[in-house]
Amino acid sequence: MQKENVDVLIIGGGPAGGVCAVTAKMNNPEKVIMVIREHAQQLVPCSIPYVFGNTLKTVENGLGSCAQAEEMGIEARLGKVKDIDIDNKIAYYDDKAIVFDKLVFATGSVPFVHASLQHSCTLDGVFTIVKNVERIRKLKAYTEDKQNIIIVGSGFIGIEIAIEFAEAGKNVKVIGGSEYILNRAFDTEIAQEAQALMEQRGVEYVGSDRVVEIIDKNNDNIVNAVKLKSGKIIDAEVVILATGYQPNTDLADKVGLSLGHYGGIWVDDYMRTYHKDIFAVGDCTARRGFLSKAPSKVMLASTSSAEARVAGTSLYGIKYLKGMSGTISIFSTKIGDTVFASAGVTADKAELKTNKMIVIGAFWGLNRHPAKIPNAHRQYVKLIVSKHGGQILGGQVIGGDEAGEMINLIGHIIESGQSVYNIMSMQVATQPMLTSAPTSYPLIMAAIMAIKEIEG
Ligand SMILES: Cc1cc2nc3c(=O)[nH]c(=O)nc-3n(C[C@H](O)[C@H](O)[C@H](O)COP(=O)(O)OP(=O)(O)OC[C@H]3O[C@@H](n4cnc5c(N)ncnc54)[C@H](O)[C@@H]3O)c2cc1C
């Protein structure tokens, strides 16, 4: 059997594996760092929705590049790791072996499908969104001559795909299982606004009902319709199940790593498993919420990359004391020319509301000034704030493109434990063509509104 020796072996070449490799090499240039990945071509996962419509147009336009890793001298092998001898530190793929000193699991996540629908996944026309070039090519090719598409799931992946298909001229229905779309990330009034914009773009939303059966009327292994809990039958030529993801941990489980809640690999703040030389990063890990510390199902490339940077600097001893203290669930999406972005807790979180622990500060303004300036867009900032101390626990933004970065600022405010009193007197750069007015900067105004609430 062919055997190679490396210092650090990373299993998986998704965002987490790639960022971990680059960070590890930057911090340990003398070490041999190797990534083993299953596929020669790697799609940028977040770009997948945009290959189905007019935004990226082709699957090729969604491909990522490994140029940086190659330039840095990071080794790469193609293959699937099937087994690991933990005691002797050997990973096996095909008929080859790699001896390692440190091992990083970055095996990601795979689509989650409710048990009641799993048997229907073999029907022609039923798809999940697998982060794999060939599977996405197959789905795109299948839909080319089809008109009626049903998306099951109203999270951001289902919504982004639905809008792309609708803009490409298809009849698209989203079946959500909740009254409004995006309801995990946004409070009701914001989710309603996002939904209205989605509907304006031609996507029909069937909320508060859910798919209980996928139907093959002619018994020819081709999907024709779905049946809802209410008994309603909706015809479909294509059914896309966008019903979430689960950690890909079969290998970790097989070799005896401890798994946490929801099946992710248990890790500490520095992404170390219980085994001192084995780390795990990205969607395959057991995450917890930043504030609640409760197990979290959040799966994001941004969180995965942050974890990968922590692991990449901690492989040979903890270099920086800043570890991962949990996910702040930070994310953004765009519907037409409007961005919806969210970080931290929502106000609809029952426990916070019923315990009267929070106040809300919210402000509608503009992203430019004065109002007549070209390209001005409404900007709404809502802050969810601890009543005791004024700490900012969550934020939601509606706005133009700048809302995508505004939420990153709010995310940092949440992560660094800042309060509305810090934000009230925050210094910002303002310019008519670029930002809101200094006199009514929505983030600052939302903080001031929260202070008013706290002080009654
Ligand atoms: C359609 C879509 C849109 C998204 N949009 C966003 C977005 O806008 N913003 C955002 O932050 N997140 C987004 N996400 C989530 C984001 O893509 C994931 O959180 C991210 O891909 C996780 O990265 P990862 O490297 O941990 O795992 P993955 O991307 O799942 O990569 C894991 C890799 O490991 C490989 N692998 C697994 N097992 C083995 C093995 N035994 N041997 C070798 N290789 C193996 C897999 O083939 C895979 O390539 C989106 C996801 C999807 C599906």
The ligand as an SDF file (V2000), in Angstrom:
LIG
                    3D

 53 58  0  0  0  0  0  0  0  0999 V2000
  -27.3570   26.5030   -1.5610 C   0  0  0  0  0  0  0  0  0  0  0  0
  -26.5720   26.9600   -0.3780 C   0  0  0  0  0  0  0  0  0  0  0  0
  -26.3850   28.3160   -0.1610 C   0  0  0  0  0  0  0  0  0  0  0  0
  -25.6690   28.7450    0.9430 C   0  0  0  0  0  0  0  0  0  0  0  0
  -25.4800   30.0960    1.1270 N   0  0  0  0  0  0  0  0  0  0  0  0
  -24.7540   30.5150    2.1920 C   0  0  0  0  0  0  0  0  0  0  0  0
  -24.4990   31.9080    2.3750 C   0  0  0  0  0  0  0  0  0  0  0  0
  -24.9410   32.7570    1.5920 O   0  0  0  0  0  0  0  0  0  0  0  0
  -23.7500   32.2800    3.4440 N   0  0  0  0  0  0  0  0  0  0  0  0
  -23.2310   31.3670    4.3240 C   0  0  0  0  0  0  0  0  0  0  0  0
  -22.5290   31.7530    5.2700 O   0  0  0  0  0  0  0  0  0  0  0  0
  -23.4720   30.0320    4.1820 N   0  0  0  0  0  0  0  0  0  0  0  0
  -24.2060   29.5970    3.1390 C   0  0  0  0  0  0  0  0  0  0  0  0
  -24.4360   28.2570    2.9780 N   0  0  0  0  0  0  0  0  0  0  0  0
  -23.9190   27.3030    3.9820 C   0  0  0  0  0  0  0  0  0  0  0  0
  -22.4770   26.9260    3.6470 C   0  0  0  0  0  0  0  0  0  0  0  0
  -22.4120   26.4980    2.3360 O   0  0  0  0  0  0  0  0  0  0  0  0
  -21.9720   25.8310    4.5620 C   0  0  0  0  0  0  0  0  0  0  0  0
  -22.0920   26.2690    5.8820 O   0  0  0  0  0  0  0  0  0  0  0  0
  -20.5150   25.5450    4.2300 C   0  0  0  0  0  0  0  0  0  0  0  0
  -20.4360   24.9210    2.9780 O   0  0  0  0  0  0  0  0  0  0  0  0
  -19.8750   24.6320    5.2680 C   0  0  0  0  0  0  0  0  0  0  0  0
  -18.5580   24.4480    4.9090 O   0  0  0  0  0  0  0  0  0  0  0  0
  -17.7760   23.1220    5.3210 P   0  0  0  0  0  0  0  0  0  0  0  0
  -16.4230   23.2090    4.6890 O   0  0  0  0  0  0  0  0  0  0  0  0
  -17.8700   22.9000    6.7630 O   0  0  0  0  0  0  0  0  0  0  0  0
  -18.5980   21.9260    4.6540 O   0  0  0  0  0  0  0  0  0  0  0  0
  -18.9480   21.5400    3.1540 P   0  0  0  0  0  0  0  0  0  0  0  0
  -19.0910   22.7400    2.3220 O   0  0  0  0  0  0  0  0  0  0  0  0
  -20.0830   20.5930    3.2670 O   0  0  0  0  0  0  0  0  0  0  0  0
  -17.6570   20.7720    2.6510 O   0  0  0  0  0  0  0  0  0  0  0  0
  -17.2480   19.5270    3.1610 C   0  0  0  0  0  0  0  0  0  0  0  0
  -16.3910   18.8530    2.1240 C   0  0  0  0  0  0  0  0  0  0  0  0
  -15.8410   17.6630    2.7000 O   0  0  0  0  0  0  0  0  0  0  0  0
  -15.8530   16.6380    1.7250 C   0  0  0  0  0  0  0  0  0  0  0  0
  -15.7890   15.3530    2.4280 N   0  0  0  0  0  0  0  0  0  0  0  0
  -16.7280   14.8350    3.2560 C   0  0  0  0  0  0  0  0  0  0  0  0
  -16.3370   13.6170    3.7110 N   0  0  0  0  0  0  0  0  0  0  0  0
  -15.1330   13.3750    3.1460 C   0  0  0  0  0  0  0  0  0  0  0  0
  -14.2140   12.2840    3.2300 C   0  0  0  0  0  0  0  0  0  0  0  0
  -14.4830   11.1930    3.9830 N   0  0  0  0  0  0  0  0  0  0  0  0
  -13.0640   12.3600    2.5220 N   0  0  0  0  0  0  0  0  0  0  0  0
  -12.7820   13.4450    1.7440 C   0  0  0  0  0  0  0  0  0  0  0  0
  -13.6150   14.5150    1.6490 N   0  0  0  0  0  0  0  0  0  0  0  0
  -14.7730   14.4820    2.3370 C   0  0  0  0  0  0  0  0  0  0  0  0
  -17.1540   16.8740    0.9800 C   0  0  0  0  0  0  0  0  0  0  0  0
  -17.1130   16.2730   -0.2890 O   0  0  0  0  0  0  0  0  0  0  0  0
  -17.1860   18.3990    0.9030 C   0  0  0  0  0  0  0  0  0  0  0  0
  -16.5650   18.8640   -0.2580 O   0  0  0  0  0  0  0  0  0  0  0  0
  -25.1450   27.8010    1.8620 C   0  0  0  0  0  0  0  0  0  0  0  0
  -25.3330   26.4270    1.6410 C   0  0  0  0  0  0  0  0  0  0  0  0
  -26.0380   26.0080    0.5370 C   0  0  0  0  0  0  0  0  0  0  0  0
  -26.2310   24.5370    0.3070 C   0  0  0  0  0  0  0  0  0  0  0  0
  1  2  1  0
  2  3  1  0
  2 52  2  0
  3  4  2  0
  4  5  1  0
  4 50  1  0
  5  6  2  0
  6  7  1  0
  6 13  1  0
  7  8  2  0
  7  9  1  0
  9 10  1  0
 10 11  2  0
 10 12  1  0
 12 13  2  0
 13 14  1  0
 14 15  1  0
 14 50  1  0
 15 16  1  0
 16 17  1  0
 16 18  1  0
 18 19  1  0
 18 20  1  0
 20 21  1  0
 20 22  1  0
 22 23  1  0
 23 24  1  0
 24 25  2  0
 24 26  1  0
 24 27  1  0
 27 28  1  0
 28 29  2  0
 28 30  1  0
 28 31  1  0
 31 32  1  0
 32 33  1  0
 33 34  1  0
 33 48  1  0
 34 35  1  0
 35 36  1  0
 35 46  1  0
 36 37  1  0
 36 45  1  0
 37 38  2  0
 38 39  1  0
 39 40  1  0
 39 45  2  0
 40 41  1  0
 40 42  2  0
 42 43  1  0
 43 44  2  0
 44 45  1  0
 46 47  1  0
 46 48  1  0
 48 49  1  0
 50 51  2  0
 51 52  1  0
 52 53  1  0
M  END
$$$$
